[in-house]
Amino acid sequence: MLARRVIPCLDVDKGRVVKGTKFLNLTDEGDPAELAERYAHEGADEIVFLDITAAHERRGTMLEVVRRTASRAFVPLTVGGGVRSVEEMRDVLRAGADKVSFNTAAVAEPALLTACAKRFGSQAVVCAIDARRLPREDCAQQRWEVVTHGGRRRTDLDAIEWATRAVALGAGELLVTSMDRDGTRSGFDTELLAEIATRVRVPVIASGGAAGPADFVTAVRDGKADAVLAASIFHRRMFSVADVKAAMAAAGLPVRRIEEQTA
Amino acid sequence: MSGPIRVAVLDYGAANMVSITKALAAVGADVVVAAEPSEMAGVDAIVVPGVGAAGSAMEHLRERGLLEPLRDWIRAGRPCLGICLGFQILFDSSDEGGGVETLGLLAGRTVALEEAPTLPHIGWNSVEAARPHPLFDGVPAGSYFYFVHSFAPAPADESVVIARTTHGRPFASAVAQGSLFGLQFHPEKSSEAGLRVLSNFVGLVAARRPPGSVAAPAAGEVA
């Protein structure tokens, strides 16, 4: 049975893991390859690197990070942020990544999803969707709007429509982040997740709002998510990947437990 | 005493060569990346990795002159491991992209996983032994491995199937026929369990290496 995945996400700036609040007050938290390896040993099913390096400072540092990580952490690796062309995606994959996640670039140029899926297969193309709740008018259905540039820019795109369109264009997976919940530790937006997950056949990764292991359970059970991503609760060592998986297993969800693997 | 097992990983444009070469090196193999037939010289085994589409994989193998040497190698009964797409193209044909003729070294056809609840089949799924096989020595029953695919081979001869996985329906996730092995999952992305399978593969190659055949020393090609 297909396990529900637990995915730690690492923000990477100029080749170092950073953490901060809304891209401010960044502090150096160490080497991405080392942290990724640690997470892999703790049972992470996949690692996501989010490159937040400013465009003008990018000079292949991320490729070197990917290369070093893929040489020592034998789990799937996804890179998001800063990839804007088929050629750039090819370089990231050749460095050892398995998937590339497109967010703002896909909204700006939807055909990029198709071009990359044609070249590398849809399994390697993740569409990341940052969504924000729109004010709900009486009796109207709840709607979500796609936002880009880390939530700073509105798009007028309906998040549910964009999700189904992204899949039609070639995305093999959707990474859905609730910008209302991101960084708030108030739990995932399960309503948003379920709206998308019940409309697409590709796996949906839940993101934004994890406070503890119980949220991972609801993201899967109520949000119908196939995988759950989180950053700060793992970085700050509030919970380990194993803690989260123990809670998911206790709730009857299929997970890959590391202690069963290394008997 | 013989040297370490030398393994050629075929580079036919499949995207990620880093993980497979590093994983094989991690289990003690001398790894050579072979993008042309001459680079296969002196190796003990060939690994056919792969992500992508069957049609373009066959095209690239042909363009690089690797297709016939690979077929000859397997027909001669020499050790080979196909991974994911590299596993699927060992069969007669694939339905992917409207149908394509593949290597024809294992009988059967690669078909879509139509009944699957989610496609592509992405993630960790459990692998159940169909029969005991040394490739899975030391791997606990029902261990999880990492899969990324939408198609899976249907072997005509069920006796080659050594493990199955279920996603919508059961499919062959590992096969063995003599010294030819195929895995639908990615051992190089399957953490400790995957490294164990690769280590078992290298061990099987070592056990089958003809006596007295010592691999030529690695000449700067080690990845």
Contacts between the chains, C-beta under 8 A, distances in Angstrom:
chain1	res1	chain2	res2	distance
A	1	B	125	6.9
A	1	B	126	6.1
A	1	B	166	6.9
A	2	B	118	7.6
A	2	B	121	7.3
A	2	B	123	5.3
A	2	B	124	7.3
A	2	B	125	4.9
A	2	B	167	6.0
A	3	B	123	6.3
A	3	B	124	4.4
A	3	B	125	6.8
A	3	B	126	7.7
A	3	B	144	5.7
A	5	B	123	5.5
A	5	B	124	6.7
A	40	B	191	6.3
A	45	B	123	7.2
A	45	B	124	5.6
A	45	B	146	8.0
A	67	B	18	6.2
A	70	B	16	7.4
A	70	B	18	4.4
A	70	B	19	5.0
A	70	B	22	6.6
A	71	B	18	6.5
A	71	B	22	4.5
A	72	B	22	7.5
A	74	B	19	6.7
A	74	B	22	7.8
A	74	B	23	5.5
A	74	B	26	7.5
A	74	B	188	6.0
A	74	B	189	6.2
A	74	B	190	7.0
A	74	B	191	5.5
A	74	B	194	6.1
A	74	B	195	6.3
A	75	B	146	7.3
A	75	B	189	6.1
A	75	B	190	7.9
A	75	B	191	5.6
A	76	B	146	6.0
A	76	B	148	7.7
A	76	B	186	8.0
A	76	B	189	5.1
A	90	B	15	7.1
A	93	B	15	3.8
A	93	B	16	5.7
A	94	B	15	6.2
A	94	B	16	7.1
A	94	B	17	7.1
A	94	B	18	7.5
A	95	B	18	6.6
A	96	B	16	5.8
A	96	B	18	3.5
A	96	B	19	5.6
A	96	B	22	8.0
A	97	B	16	7.1
A	98	B	16	6.3
A	98	B	19	7.8
A	98	B	51	7.8
A	98	B	148	7.1
A	98	B	189	6.7
A	120	B	15	6.0
A	120	B	51	7.3
A	120	B	52	6.6
A	121	B	51	6.2
A	121	B	52	5.4
A	121	B	53	6.5
A	121	B	120	8.0
A	122	B	120	6.5
A	123	B	51	7.2
A	123	B	120	4.4
A	123	B	122	6.0
A	123	B	148	4.7
A	123	B	149	7.2
A	123	B	150	7.3
A	124	B	15	7.2
A	124	B	51	6.9
A	172	B	120	5.2
A	172	B	122	6.9
A	173	B	120	8.0
A	173	B	122	6.2
A	201	B	117	7.9
A	201	B	118	5.8
A	201	B	119	5.6
A	202	B	118	6.5
A	202	B	119	7.1
A	202	B	120	7.1
A	203	B	118	5.4
A	203	B	122	5.4
A	203	B	123	6.8
A	226	B	118	6.4
A	226	B	122	7.9
A	226	B	123	6.8
A	227	B	123	7.0
A	256	B	124	4.6
A	256	B	144	4.0
A	260	B	140	6.1
A	260	B	142	7.9
A	260	B	143	7.1
A	261	B	140	7.0
A	261	B	143	5.9
A	261	B	144	7.1
A	261	B	191	6.8
A	261	B	192	5.4
A	261	B	193	5.2
A	262	B	192	5.3
A	263	B	140	4.9
